[in-house]
């Protein structure tokens, strides 16, 4: 069987990450002892695992929403006691062929004002869900598969990245009617909303570019090059007050300066397998799940944009795409690596 150059590169990065951790084990072990790791089994899981992508924390209900694609459910985890309710009945579909065949379903979520929105790859819909009763409301069917969702406060909009046709769709958060379609020369990946300055940020993963878009006019104001390389940039978050944009490459996270042409201010190595990331503006902490390295990186950023790694916490191969609560507890979804059937939770020790 032919092994791709990307697969070889993944293995090399994984081995190098393990060597780096082993070489500095004393320091990293001390950091890791500040956290405890536990698992939350997800309902409907099979021996094949649970396919997951984007998850999100809702501070109003203190719940983590975790679309669990191949189960046709969204798990809603009460972060005060780890109990789970589910939103059932989402369609699933088998896609791909051969070794790449998989069952897809609900895969993305964003938290609105009194409504949660769920994107489904199986039928290309975005549906509204009541966060208290978990009743499903209106759904809108797109003509392209949704990837990431981002609620835009103040504008009553949900922005949806649809990379298969190189576009972003803008939906009304009230009716889910499609208001606009923005097209690009590459595949939009990741999202960050800066309501304070009226900006939306995304990456063109296949072009190794980061875009600054005006929320009102939809004009692309700036195009920056993060320098992630062949794999391109993935997740993205923003701190509107400090003007810091956090961009995830496959093996590192960097800080770009939104006020000075996207200049890279600093970066830290994370280990391989990074996709989406999360950021806590109240504590100025970036949270990065490296799926292939099997670790969570917690990094602090100062006012000048310098990142400093505070902890590298061993998690599980496949754990990625963190959602951090206002208590600093991190929930990690997972890729198909490692056959996981649980959410991974990393919590600061009391």
C-alpha positions as CSV (number, residue, x, y, z in Angstrom):
1,X,0.0,0.0,0.0
2,X,1.3,3.4,-0.9
3,X,1.9,5.7,2.0
4,X,1.3,9.4,1.3
5,X,3.9,12.0,2.1
6,X,1.4,13.7,4.4
7,X,1.0,10.4,6.4
8,X,4.8,10.1,6.7
9,X,5.1,13.7,7.8
10,X,2.4,13.1,10.5
11,X,4.3,10.1,11.9
12,X,7.6,12.1,12.0
13,X,5.9,15.0,13.8
14,X,4.3,12.6,16.3
15,X,7.6,10.9,17.0
16,X,9.4,14.3,17.4
17,X,6.6,15.5,19.7
18,X,7.0,12.4,21.9
19,X,10.7,12.9,22.0
20,X,10.3,16.5,23.0
21,X,8.0,15.7,25.8
22,X,10.3,12.9,27.0
23,X,13.3,15.2,26.9
24,X,11.6,17.8,29.1
25,X,9.5,15.4,31.1
26,X,10.2,17.0,34.5
27,X,9.0,20.4,33.6
28,X,6.0,19.2,31.7
29,X,5.0,16.7,34.4
30,X,5.0,19.6,36.9
31,X,2.7,21.6,34.6
32,X,0.4,18.6,34.0
33,X,-0.1,18.0,37.7
34,X,-2.1,21.3,37.8
35,X,-4.8,19.5,35.9
36,X,-6.9,16.4,36.1
37,X,-8.2,14.5,33.1
38,X,-11.4,12.5,32.9
39,X,-13.8,11.1,30.3
40,X,-17.5,11.5,29.7
41,X,-19.0,8.5,27.7
42,X,-21.4,9.7,25.0
43,X,-24.8,8.0,24.4
44,X,-25.1,6.0,21.2
45,X,-21.4,5.3,20.9
46,X,-20.3,2.1,19.2
47,X,-17.0,0.3,18.9
48,X,-16.3,2.4,15.8
49,X,-16.1,5.5,18.0
50,X,-18.0,8.8,17.7
51,X,-17.2,11.3,14.9
52,X,-17.0,14.8,16.2
53,X,-15.8,18.2,15.0
54,X,-16.9,21.6,16.5
55,X,-18.2,21.8,20.0
56,X,-19.2,24.9,22.1
57,X,-19.9,26.1,25.6
58,X,-23.1,27.9,26.4
59,X,-22.5,30.1,29.5
60,X,-26.3,30.9,29.9
61,X,-27.1,27.2,30.6
62,X,-23.6,26.1,31.7
63,X,-23.7,23.4,29.1
64,X,-21.3,22.1,26.4
65,X,-23.0,21.2,23.1
66,X,-21.3,18.4,21.3
67,X,-22.7,17.3,17.9
68,X,-21.9,13.5,17.6
69,X,-22.2,13.0,13.9
70,X,-22.6,9.3,13.3
71,X,-25.0,8.9,16.2
72,X,-27.5,11.4,14.8
73,X,-27.5,13.2,18.1
74,X,-26.2,16.3,19.8
75,X,-25.0,15.7,23.4
76,X,-25.7,18.5,25.8
77,X,-23.5,18.2,28.8
78,X,-24.3,20.0,32.1
79,X,-20.9,21.2,33.2
80,X,-21.9,21.3,36.9
81,X,-22.4,17.5,37.1
82,X,-21.5,16.0,33.8
83,X,-25.1,14.8,33.2
84,X,-26.1,14.5,29.5
85,X,-29.3,15.3,27.7
86,X,-29.6,14.7,23.9
87,X,-31.2,16.3,20.9
88,X,-32.1,13.3,18.8
89,X,-33.4,12.7,15.3
90,X,-30.7,14.4,13.1
91,X,-30.3,12.7,9.8
92,X,-27.1,10.8,9.1
93,X,-25.6,9.6,5.7
94,X,-22.8,7.4,4.6
95,X,-20.2,9.3,2.5
96,X,-16.9,8.5,0.8
97,X,-15.7,5.1,-0.4
98,X,-13.3,2.3,0.6
99,X,-11.2,3.2,3.6
100,X,-12.6,6.7,3.6
101,X,-16.2,5.7,3.9
102,X,-17.8,7.1,7.0
103,X,-21.2,8.1,8.5
104,X,-21.7,11.8,8.9
105,X,-24.4,13.8,10.7
106,X,-24.5,16.9,13.0
107,X,-21.0,18.3,13.2
108,X,-21.0,22.0,14.2
109,X,-22.7,24.3,16.6
110,X,-22.8,28.0,17.6
111,X,-24.4,29.6,20.6
112,X,-26.9,32.4,19.9
113,X,-29.1,34.6,22.2
114,X,-31.7,32.1,23.5
115,X,-31.1,29.8,20.5
116,X,-28.4,27.2,19.6
117,X,-27.7,26.5,15.9
118,X,-26.5,23.1,14.7
119,X,-25.0,22.3,11.3
120,X,-25.5,18.9,9.7
121,X,-23.2,17.5,7.0
122,X,-25.6,14.7,6.2
123,X,-28.4,16.8,4.8
124,X,-26.6,20.2,4.5
125,X,-29.0,21.9,7.0
126,X,-28.6,24.4,9.8
127,X,-31.3,24.0,12.5
128,X,-32.3,26.1,15.5
129,X,-32.6,24.4,18.9
130,X,-34.1,25.8,22.2
131,X,-31.2,25.5,24.7
132,X,-33.6,24.9,27.6
133,X,-36.2,22.5,26.2
134,X,-34.0,21.1,23.5
135,X,-36.8,21.3,21.0
136,X,-35.8,21.7,17.4
137,X,-37.2,24.7,15.6
138,X,-36.7,26.0,12.0
139,X,-34.1,24.4,9.7
140,X,-32.6,25.8,6.5
141,X,-31.2,23.6,3.8
142,X,-28.1,24.9,2.1
143,X,-27.0,23.9,-1.4
144,X,-23.5,23.0,0.0
145,X,-22.3,21.1,3.1
146,X,-21.9,23.4,6.2
147,X,-18.6,23.3,8.1
148,X,-18.2,25.9,10.8
149,X,-21.0,28.1,12.3
150,X,-20.5,31.5,14.0
151,X,-23.3,33.5,15.6
152,X,-22.8,37.3,15.2
153,X,-24.3,39.2,18.2
154,X,-26.0,42.5,17.4
155,X,-26.6,41.7,13.7
156,X,-28.8,38.6,14.3
157,X,-26.8,36.6,11.8
158,X,-25.3,33.1,11.6
159,X,-22.3,32.9,9.3
160,X,-21.7,29.4,7.9
161,X,-18.5,28.3,6.2
162,X,-19.2,26.1,3.2
163,X,-15.7,25.2,1.9
164,X,-16.9,22.7,-0.8
165,X,-18.0,25.6,-3.0
166,X,-15.5,28.1,-1.6
167,X,-18.1,30.3,0.1
168,X,-19.6,31.7,3.3
169,X,-23.3,31.8,3.8
170,X,-25.0,34.5,6.0
171,X,-28.3,33.4,7.5
172,X,-30.9,35.3,9.5
173,X,-30.7,34.0,13.1
174,X,-34.5,34.5,13.4
175,X,-35.7,32.7,10.3
176,X,-32.5,31.0,9.0
177,X,-33.3,32.5,5.6
178,X,-30.2,33.0,3.5
179,X,-29.3,36.7,3.3
180,X,-26.0,36.5,1.3
181,X,-23.4,34.2,-0.2
182,X,-19.8,35.4,-0.2
183,X,-17.4,33.6,-2.6
184,X,-13.6,33.2,-2.4
185,X,-10.7,31.8,-4.3
186,X,-10.1,29.1,-1.6
187,X,-11.7,27.0,1.1
188,X,-12.9,29.0,4.1
189,X,-11.8,27.2,7.3
190,X,-12.3,28.5,10.9
191,X,-14.1,31.6,12.2
192,X,-13.7,34.4,14.6
193,X,-16.1,37.3,15.2
194,X,-15.0,40.8,16.4
195,X,-18.3,42.7,16.9
196,X,-16.4,45.6,18.5
197,X,-14.7,46.5,15.3
198,X,-17.2,44.9,12.9
199,X,-14.9,42.2,11.6
200,X,-15.1,38.5,10.7
201,X,-12.0,36.4,10.3
202,X,-11.5,33.2,8.5
203,X,-8.7,31.2,6.8
204,X,-8.4,30.0,3.2
205,X,-6.9,26.6,4.2
206,X,-5.8,25.6,0.7
207,X,-4.2,29.0,0.0
208,X,-2.4,29.4,3.4
209,X,-4.2,32.8,3.9
210,X,-6.1,34.6,6.6
211,X,-8.9,37.0,5.7
212,X,-10.3,40.1,7.5
213,X,-13.9,40.7,6.4
214,X,-16.2,43.6,7.1
215,X,-19.3,42.3,8.9
216,X,-21.5,45.0,7.3
217,X,-20.2,45.4,3.8
218,X,-18.9,41.9,3.4
219,X,-15.8,43.3,1.8
220,X,-12.5,41.5,2.3
221,X,-10.4,44.3,4.0
222,X,-7.1,42.5,4.4
223,X,-5.4,39.2,3.3
224,X,-2.6,38.0,5.5
225,X,-0.2,35.0,5.1
226,X,0.3,33.1,8.4
227,X,2.9,30.8,6.8
228,X,1.4,27.5,8.0
229,X,2.7,25.7,4.9
230,X,1.1,23.0,2.8
231,X,-1.5,22.0,5.4
232,X,-2.7,25.6,5.7
233,X,-4.2,27.4,8.7
234,X,-7.2,25.8,10.5
235,X,-8.9,27.2,13.7
236,X,-8.9,30.9,14.5
237,X,-9.9,33.1,17.4
238,X,-9.7,36.9,18.2
239,X,-9.2,39.2,21.1
240,X,-10.8,42.5,20.0
241,X,-9.4,44.5,22.9
242,X,-5.8,43.6,22.3
243,X,-6.0,43.2,18.5
244,X,-4.6,39.7,18.7
245,X,-5.7,37.0,16.2
246,X,-4.8,33.4,17.1
247,X,-4.3,31.2,14.1
248,X,-3.8,27.4,14.3
249,X,-1.4,25.6,12.0
250,X,-1.2,21.8,12.2
251,X,1.8,21.9,14.6
252,X,1.8,25.3,16.2
253,X,-0.3,28.3,17.1
254,X,0.7,31.9,16.3
255,X,-0.5,35.4,17.2
256,X,-1.1,37.9,14.5
257,X,-1.5,41.7,15.0
258,X,-4.7,42.8,13.4
259,X,-3.7,46.5,13.7
260,X,-0.4,46.1,11.9
261,X,-1.0,44.2,8.7
262,X,-1.3,40.7,10.3
263,X,2.3,40.7,11.5
264,X,3.1,37.5,13.4
265,X,4.0,38.5,17.0
266,X,4.9,35.1,18.4
267,X,4.1,31.4,18.1
268,X,4.4,28.2,20.1
269,X,4.9,24.6,19.0
270,X,1.9,22.4,20.0
271,X,2.6,18.9,18.6
272,X,0.8,17.6,15.5
273,X,-2.9,17.3,14.8
274,X,-4.3,20.8,15.6
275,X,-7.6,21.8,14.1
276,X,-9.9,24.2,15.9
277,X,-8.7,26.1,19.1
278,X,-10.4,28.1,21.8
279,X,-9.5,31.3,23.7
280,X,-10.6,32.7,27.1
281,X,-10.4,36.5,26.9
282,X,-10.9,37.0,30.6
283,X,-7.7,35.1,31.5
284,X,-5.9,35.6,28.2
285,X,-5.3,31.9,27.7
286,X,-5.3,29.9,24.5
287,X,-6.3,26.2,24.5
288,X,-5.0,23.9,21.8
289,X,-5.8,20.2,21.4
290,X,-3.1,18.4,19.4
291,X,-4.9,15.2,18.2
292,X,-1.8,13.3,16.9
293,X,0.4,14.3,19.8
294,X,-2.4,13.4,22.3
295,X,-2.0,16.6,24.4
296,X,-3.7,19.8,25.4
297,X,-1.6,23.0,25.4
298,X,-2.5,25.8,27.6
299,X,-0.7,29.1,26.7
300,X,-0.9,32.6,28.2
301,X,-0.6,35.6,25.9
302,X,0.7,39.0,27.2
303,X,-0.4,42.5,26.0
304,X,2.4,42.4,23.4
305,X,1.2,39.2,21.9
306,X,3.9,36.9,23.3
307,X,2.7,33.3,23.9
308,X,4.1,31.3,26.8
309,X,3.2,27.7,27.3
310,X,1.9,27.1,30.8
311,X,1.1,23.4,30.5
312,X,1.2,20.4,28.2
313,X,-1.4,18.0,29.5
314,X,-1.4,14.4,28.2
315,X,-5.0,13.6,26.9
316,X,-5.6,10.9,24.3
317,X,-4.7,10.4,20.7
318,X,-7.5,12.0,18.7
319,X,-8.5,14.6,21.3
320,X,-8.9,18.0,19.7
321,X,-11.1,21.1,19.1
322,X,-11.5,22.4,22.7
323,X,-14.3,24.3,24.2
324,X,-13.3,26.1,27.4
325,X,-15.8,27.1,30.1
326,X,-15.7,30.3,32.2
327,X,-14.2,28.2,35.0
328,X,-11.2,27.2,32.9
329,X,-12.5,23.6,32.4
330,X,-11.7,22.3,28.9
331,X,-13.9,19.8,26.9
332,X,-12.2,18.2,23.9
333,X,-13.9,16.6,21.0
334,X,-12.0,14.1,18.9
335,X,-11.1,13.0,15.4
336,X,-11.4,9.4,14.2
337,X,-8.0,8.7,15.7
338,X,-7.8,6.5,18.7
339,X,-11.4,5.1,18.5
340,X,-12.7,7.4,21.3
341,X,-16.3,7.2,22.4
342,X,-16.0,9.9,25.1
343,X,-15.5,13.6,25.5
344,X,-12.2,14.3,27.2
345,X,-12.4,16.8,30.1
346,X,-9.3,18.6,31.4
347,X,-10.0,20.6,34.6
348,X,-7.7,22.7,36.8
349,X,-7.2,21.0,40.2
350,X,-8.9,22.7,43.1
